[in-house]
Amino acid sequence: MSIIYLLLGCSLLMALVFLGAFIWSVRSGQLDDDYTPSVRILFDDIKKKDESSNEKVKNEKN
């Protein structure tokens, strides 16, 4: 029966550690922006296409 108390205490301590880590990560701003990282790769492709189309227009005018 004493092992149950030991395991219960260890599990509560571990749960508090994980809760503290979660609260720390939220307060430090690690979870603020969840949209931009998923589409960041698309932003670079759009810029490259725009630049290449502008160069074609410049070359056609000359």
Secondary structure, 3 states (H helix, E strand, C coil): CHHHHHHHHHHHHHHHHHHHHHHHHHHCCCCCCCCHHHHHHHHHHHHHHHHHHHHHHHHHHC
